[in-house]
Each structure stands twice: as C-alpha cells, then as structure tokens.
Amino acid sequence: MTNQDVVVPDMGIAAAAALPAPGRALFACRGAAGAVSSLRGAYGGLGLPGGGAADGGEFLAGARGAPAAAAAANAPPGRTCTSRVVEAIRASSPTRCPAVHEYDAWTRKHPSGLGSFDQISAAAKGKRIVMFMDYDGTLSPIVTDPDMAFMTPEMRAAVHNVAKHFPTAIVTGRCIEKVCSFVGLPELYYAGSHGMDIKGPSSKEDNTVLLQPAREFLPVIDKAYRALEEKTKDTPGARVENNKFCLSVHFRCVDEKSWSSLADKVKAVLRDFPELKLTEGRKVLEIRPSIMWDKGRAVEFLLKSLGFDDRTNVLPVYIGDDRTDEDAFKVLRERGQGIGILVSKCPRETDASYSLQDPTEVMEFLVRLGQWKPLRSPSPARPRVQQQ
C-alpha cells in the first residue's frame, strides 16, 4: 500500500446514533423529473422492476429513519437544503471515541463475522454461497486519494481463492474499468456505478456486459461532470470523479468551513440537470440518474441471471461498509435468505446481521471461507445477457 494516505475512522457512539438513515438515497434538493419508462420493458424479460422517476421525499431520508435524517426532514422552513446536507456531513464525521458498553451492546446485535464464523458456515451447509463485496473500505482501506485505493496482494489472493469455490461479485460505486484494474481478477462479476454497469467474468476475447440500465443518461452525466469540475475547481481539496454512470464529488480533503459553499455549488449545478439526483456516501456526494436502481437491485439481478433467484439452496453473502451497501443488506433481509456483513468500527443502524471492523478482518473472514469445505451443489447457469 505504498503512498496510501489511510484514513483512520474516528466515529463516536453518540454521533453514530445521529447518523442519517442508511437506506436508499439520502438527499434530494428537488424532486427528480421524468419517468424512465423504457427501462420497464428492458427489465421485463428478467422479471425485474423497471426504472422510473423518483420521488424527492424518498431521497431526503432513508426508510429506516435515523435521528439525523428525521431532524433534517423536520427542520424549520427557513432552513435550506444546503444546511441539511452540511449537518449530515458533520454528523458522519464525529471525533469522540465510542463508549465501550454501548459498542458491546451493538456487537451483541451485530456480532463479529469472525467470531460467528461457525454459525455462518452452519447456515451455509447444503447451500451454494454467492459472494458479493463492496470495494472501498471493504477490500481496500479508505484513503484520501481515490486513485490510490489499492488492495494488498494478500487480499487479492484471498478473494481469488473464494472465487474458486463460489460465484463472486464486486459491487461498487466506482467505474467498472477502475475497479477491474484495482482488483485484477477477470473471473469475478463486477457491478460498477452502484450496480448500473454489470459485466460477467471475462477473458481477453470476451468482455460480456450483462446490464447497463442507465445507458441513456451517459450524455447528461458527461455534461454534469464538466459543469461540476468547472464549478468546484476553486474549492481546495474538492475532487470530481467520473464513474461513468454516476459522479462523485469527494470532500474528504476539503476544510469543514468550505463544506457549505461546496454543497451550494453542487446544488447549483444540479438545478440544470433534473434527470440526476444527489445522494451521500462516506465523505463523498454522489450524483446518479434518477432511476430506481441501486446495489440491492444489482444483487437481485445477478442472482436471477445466475439462475439462483428461485432456489432455496442458495446463501447470498454481502460484505460492505458504505451507506449504499444498506440497499443490498435490506434486499437480503427482506428475502429472508442471505447474510449481510457490515464493515465498521463504529456502531450504526444497519440491516446487516454481522459485522467486521476493517479490511483486515474482511481478509481474515475470506481466508477462512476459502478454507472451508462446503457441500458442493450444482454450478450456476450461464449468465443471461440483457439486450441493450
């Protein structure tokens, strides 16, 4: 991990209790405009929900209603959308260390995936495990420079070994080309741009795209990218990343005094792009197409395209650290089939069943999983390519 500036989490228990809800998209400074009815037909053949215009209220607060999101939603009329965004940003960056007794109470509800490995492996007996993992903060540490978020050779070896035994997918907000270059394992499935760009295992002769539900938004996203770069260039530390089907405005290196003005600039740009919506991740503002698609939908799509959707002898396992991963945790919980594992050193509201503290523990878990000898089950069906 040469030249990586690793960010050490510093979230406290009290502040964690005030975090915005980790549900679906968090912020909407305006209602999203325009339905995307053409996507319904595209998904219909796979039995998946189609896209459509999103209601602005849905994106202001997650479905699980954490206190900070509720406070923002109930703010006095004079309070601006920008001030709500900044309050949520501050809530996600507390400085007090967690109280031991409160952390212990949280881990009793979301026990360690390592300490509970025997319980997890027992639930997997006689079932086909399908692995899903986020990248940043899960397989690599969170770093100040997103271009330096390299995974270690040991982590790569652990993921490679897991993929030899189980279908394995990386589900990330990153552009698919970037995460493929970081991971370097062509035998995996990749879902980039928060699941809006999905491809199957590839060789030099084959690079199969399975689904791109937001393809028609590419020209708009490109225009918004150029506008955001121009608008934020005078904010020290701000960086706009083009993730193909979504954009990321990184503010980890921005002085807190400038957060409000940066949020104003992003909001001003997005007024000209009603087809896009604003959400929040870990020290990043995400700009995405206003369609009903997220990491949870990507997991559903991959399970169905692999032929696992209607089978009871399948156990999806999803490991992730970001609020956007909560969409996948929620899908598994609602299915009543699957295990979500949150990567976090700090207590927070989550639909995950288990927890791991950091990428080091993730690697330990993957090593144990790769060494585990499961009861073999039939191989999955060949992924079905979604026609574009």
C-alpha positions in Angstrom: 0.0 0.0 0.0 2.8 2.4 -0.9 1.9 6.1 -0.9 -1.5 5.5 0.5 -2.8 8.0 3.0 -5.1 5.7 5.0 -7.9 7.4 6.8 -8.5 6.1 10.4 -12.2 6.1 11.4 -13.0 8.3 14.4 -16.7 8.0 14.8 -18.2 8.1 18.2 -21.2 6.3 19.6 -23.3 9.4 20.3 -22.6 10.7 16.9 -23.3 7.4 15.3 -26.7 7.4 16.9 -27.4 10.7 15.0 -26.3 9.4 11.6 -28.5 9.8 8.6 -30.5 6.8 7.8 -28.5 4.3 5.7 -31.4 3.5 3.4 -31.9 4.4 -0.2 -30.6 7.7 -1.5 -30.3 10.3 1.2 -30.5 13.8 -0.3 -32.8 15.4 -2.9 -32.7 19.2 -3.3 -35.5 18.9 -5.7 -37.9 16.3 -7.0 -36.5 14.1 -9.7 -38.1 14.8 -13.1 -39.1 12.5 -15.9 -40.0 8.8 -15.9 -37.7 6.3 -17.5 -40.5 4.0 -18.8 -38.3 2.5 -21.5 -36.4 0.6 -18.7 -39.5 -1.3 -17.7 -39.5 -3.2 -21.0 -35.8 -3.9 -20.7 -36.2 -5.5 -17.2 -39.5 -7.2 -18.0 -37.8 -10.2 -19.7 -35.9 -10.9 -16.5 -38.8 -10.3 -14.1 -37.1 -7.3 -12.6 -38.6 -3.9 -11.7 -38.2 -1.2 -14.3 -36.9 2.3 -13.7 -38.9 5.4 -13.1 -38.9 8.9 -11.7 -38.0 9.0 -8.1 -40.0 11.0 -5.6 -37.9 13.7 -4.0 -39.0 12.8 -0.5 -37.7 9.3 -0.8 -34.2 10.6 -1.1 -34.3 13.0 1.8 -34.5 10.4 4.4 -33.9 6.6 4.3 -36.6 4.2 5.0 -35.2 3.3 8.5 -35.5 7.0 9.6 -32.3 7.6 11.7 -32.4 10.6 14.0 -30.3 12.9 11.9 -32.3 12.3 8.8 -35.5 12.9 10.8 -34.1 16.1 12.2 -33.2 17.3 8.7 -36.7 16.5 7.4 -38.3 18.3 10.3 -36.1 21.4 10.1 -37.8 24.8 10.2 -39.0 26.2 6.9 -36.1 28.7 6.8 -33.5 26.0 6.7 -32.0 25.4 3.3 -31.3 22.1 1.7 -27.7 23.0 1.8 -27.7 23.4 5.6 -29.3 19.9 5.9 -26.6 18.4 3.7 -23.9 20.1 5.8 -25.4 18.9 9.1 -25.5 15.3 7.8 -21.9 15.6 6.6 -20.8 16.8 10.1 -22.8 14.0 11.7 -20.9 11.5 9.7 -17.5 12.9 10.9 -17.6 12.9 14.7 -14.4 12.8 16.8 -15.4 11.1 20.1 -14.4 7.5 20.6 -17.2 5.1 21.2 -18.2 4.2 24.7 -17.2 0.6 25.4 -20.5 -0.5 26.9 -22.5 0.9 24.0 -20.2 -0.7 21.4 -20.6 -4.0 23.2 -24.4 -3.7 23.1 -24.2 -3.0 19.3 -21.9 -6.0 18.7 -24.3 -8.2 20.6 -26.9 -7.3 18.0 -24.4 -7.4 15.1 -21.8 -9.9 16.2 -18.4 -10.3 14.6 -18.4 -12.4 11.4 -15.1 -13.9 12.5 -16.4 -14.9 16.0 -19.6 -16.2 14.4 -17.9 -18.0 11.5 -19.1 -21.4 12.7 -22.7 -20.1 12.9 -22.4 -18.7 9.4 -20.9 -21.9 8.0 -23.6 -23.9 9.6 -26.2 -21.8 7.9 -24.4 -22.5 4.6 -24.3 -26.3 4.8 -26.1 -27.8 1.9 -26.4 -24.4 0.2 -24.5 -22.6 -2.6 -22.8 -19.5 -1.3 -22.8 -16.5 -3.7 -20.4 -13.8 -2.6 -20.9 -10.0 -3.0 -18.4 -7.4 -1.8 -18.0 -3.7 -1.9 -14.5 -2.4 -2.8 -13.5 0.8 -1.0 -13.4 0.4 2.8 -14.1 -3.3 2.4 -11.3 -4.8 0.2 -9.1 -1.7 0.4 -8.7 0.9 3.1 -10.4 4.3 2.8 -7.7 6.7 1.5 -7.6 10.4 0.8 -6.7 9.9 -2.9 -9.3 7.6 -4.5 -6.8 6.7 -7.2 -4.5 5.2 -4.6 -7.1 2.8 -3.1 -5.1 -0.3 -3.8 -5.9 -3.7 -2.3 -3.0 -5.7 -0.9 -1.7 -8.8 -2.7 -2.8 -10.9 0.3 -6.4 -9.6 -0.1 -6.3 -10.3 -3.8 -5.2 -13.9 -3.1 -8.0 -14.3 -0.5 -10.6 -13.0 -3.0 -9.2 -15.2 -5.7 -9.4 -18.3 -3.5 -13.0 -17.6 -2.6 -13.9 -17.1 -6.2 -12.5 -20.6 -7.0 -15.3 -22.1 -4.8 -18.2 -19.6 -5.0 -19.6 -17.2 -7.6 -18.1 -13.8 -6.5 -19.1 -10.3 -7.5 -17.7 -6.8 -6.6 -20.5 -4.3 -6.2 -19.1 -0.7 -6.0 -19.8 2.9 -6.8 -16.6 3.0 -8.8 -16.5 3.0 -12.5 -16.2 -0.7 -13.6 -12.9 -0.1 -15.5 -11.3 1.4 -12.5 -12.3 -1.3 -10.0 -11.4 -4.1 -12.5 -7.9 -2.5 -12.7 -7.7 -2.4 -8.9 -8.9 -6.0 -8.3 -7.2 -7.6 -11.3 -9.3 -10.8 -11.2 -11.1 -11.4 -14.5 -13.0 -14.5 -13.1 -15.3 -12.2 -11.0 -18.5 -10.5 -11.7 -18.4 -6.7 -11.5 -21.2 -4.3 -10.8 -19.8 -0.7 -11.1 -21.5 2.7 -10.8 -23.6 1.4 -7.8 -24.8 -1.5 -9.9 -25.6 0.4 -13.1 -22.9 -1.3 -15.1 -22.7 -5.1 -14.7 -20.4 -7.5 -16.5 -19.6 -11.1 -16.2 -16.3 -12.9 -16.0 -14.1 -12.1 -18.9 -11.1 -13.2 -21.0 -9.0 -11.4 -23.5 -11.5 -12.5 -26.1 -14.7 -11.9 -24.2 -15.9 -8.9 -22.1 -19.6 -9.6 -21.6 -21.8 -6.7 -20.5 -24.8 -8.1 -18.7 -26.8 -4.9 -17.9 -26.5 -1.1 -18.2 -29.9 0.2 -17.0 -28.8 3.9 -17.1 -27.1 3.9 -20.6 -29.4 6.7 -21.9 -28.1 9.0 -19.2 -24.4 9.0 -20.4 -24.6 12.3 -22.3 -26.2 14.1 -19.4 -23.7 12.6 -16.9 -20.8 13.8 -19.1 -22.2 17.3 -19.2 -22.8 17.4 -15.5 -19.2 16.2 -14.9 -17.7 19.0 -16.9 -20.0 21.5 -15.2 -19.1 20.2 -11.7 -15.4 20.3 -12.4 -15.6 23.9 -13.5 -17.8 24.9 -10.6 -15.8 23.3 -7.9 -12.3 23.9 -9.2 -11.7 26.8 -6.8 -12.6 24.7 -3.7 -9.3 23.4 -2.3 -9.4 19.6 -1.7 -12.6 19.0 -3.7 -12.4 16.4 -6.5 -14.9 15.3 -9.0 -14.6 11.7 -10.2 -16.4 10.4 -13.3 -17.6 6.8 -12.5 -19.3 6.5 -16.0 -22.9 6.1 -14.8 -22.6 8.3 -11.7 -20.4 11.1 -10.5 -18.6 11.5 -7.1 -17.7 14.8 -5.5 -15.1 13.9 -2.9 -14.7 16.3 0.0 -12.6 14.3 2.4 -9.7 16.8 1.9 -12.0 19.9 2.0 -11.8 22.2 5.0 -15.0 21.9 7.0 -15.5 25.7 6.7 -15.9 25.2 3.0 -18.5 22.3 3.1 -21.5 24.6 2.9 -20.2 26.5 -0.1 -19.2 23.3 -1.8 -22.7 21.9 -1.3 -24.2 25.1 -2.7 -22.0 24.7 -5.8 -23.1 21.1 -6.4 -26.7 22.0 -5.8 -26.5 25.0 -8.3 -25.1 22.7 -11.0 -27.7 20.1 -10.5 -30.5 22.6 -11.0 -29.7 22.3 -14.7 -29.9 18.5 -14.6 -33.3 17.4 -13.3 -32.6 13.9 -14.6 -30.0 13.4 -11.9 -30.3 13.0 -8.1 -27.9 13.8 -5.2 -27.0 11.2 -2.6 -24.3 10.8 0.0 -21.6 8.2 0.8 -18.6 8.3 3.0 -17.1 11.8 2.6 -18.5 11.9 -0.9 -21.5 13.4 -2.6 -22.9 11.1 -5.3 -24.7 12.2 -8.4 -26.8 9.5 -10.1 -29.5 9.0 -12.7 -33.0 9.3 -11.2 -33.9 5.7 -11.7 -35.0 3.1 -9.2 -31.7 1.2 -9.2 -29.1 0.6 -6.5 -26.8 -2.1 -5.2 -29.7 -4.1 -3.9 -31.3 -4.2 -7.4 -27.9 -5.3 -8.8 -27.7 -8.2 -6.3 -31.2 -9.3 -7.3 -30.3 -9.0 -11.0 -27.1 -11.1 -10.6 -28.9 -13.8 -8.5 -31.6 -14.1 -11.2 -29.2 -14.0 -14.2 -27.1 -16.8 -12.5 -30.2 -18.9 -12.1 -30.3 -18.6 -8.3 -33.4 -16.4 -7.9 -35.9 -19.1 -7.1 -33.7 -21.6 -5.4 -33.8 -22.2 -1.6 -30.4 -23.9 -1.5 -28.5 -20.7 -2.1 -27.0 -18.4 0.5 -26.0 -14.9 -0.7 -23.4 -13.2 1.5 -22.8 -9.4 1.1 -19.9 -7.6 2.8 -19.8 -3.8 2.6 -19.0 -0.6 4.6 -21.0 2.2 2.9 -24.5 3.5 3.3 -25.1 2.5 -0.3 -24.5 -1.1 0.8 -27.6 -0.9 3.0 -29.7 -1.3 -0.1 -28.2 -4.8 -0.6 -28.4 -5.7 3.1 -32.1 -4.7 3.0 -32.7 -6.9 0.0 -31.2 -10.0 1.7 -33.1 -9.3 4.9 -36.5 -8.9 3.0 -35.8 -12.1 1.0 -35.3 -13.9 4.3 -32.4 -15.6 2.5 -28.8 -14.3 2.8 -26.3 -12.8 5.2 -25.3 -9.1 5.3 -21.9 -8.2 7.0 -21.2 -4.5 7.8 -17.6 -3.4 7.8 -17.4 -0.7 10.6 -15.6 0.0 13.8 -18.4 2.3 14.9 -22.0 1.3 15.8 -24.6 2.5 13.4 -28.1 1.5 12.3 -27.9 -1.3 9.7 -29.8 -4.2 8.1 -26.7 -6.3 8.2 -26.7 -9.3 10.6 -23.0 -9.4 11.3 -20.0 -7.0 11.5 -16.3 -6.9 10.7 -14.2 -4.0 11.9 -12.0 -3.2 8.8 -10.5 -4.7 5.6 -8.0 -6.7 7.7 -10.9 -8.6 9.3 -12.6 -8.9 5.9 -9.5 -10.6 4.6 -9.4 -13.0 7.6 -13.0 -13.9 7.0 -12.4 -14.5 3.3 -9.3 -16.7 4.1 -11.4 -18.8 6.5 -14.2 -19.0 3.9 -11.8 -20.2 1.2 -10.5 -22.9 3.5 -14.0 -24.1 4.5 -15.1 -27.3 2.8 -18.8 -26.8 1.8 -21.1 -29.4 0.5 -20.9 -29.0 -3.3 -24.0 -28.0 -5.2 -24.7 -27.8 -8.9 -22.9 -25.0 -10.8 -24.9 -21.9 -11.6 -26.5 -21.3 -15.0 -24.6 -19.3 -17.6 -25.5 -15.6 -17.0 -28.1 -14.3 -19.4 -27.0 -11.2 -21.2 -29.5 -8.3 -21.1 -30.0 -6.9 -24.6 -29.2 -3.2 -24.8 
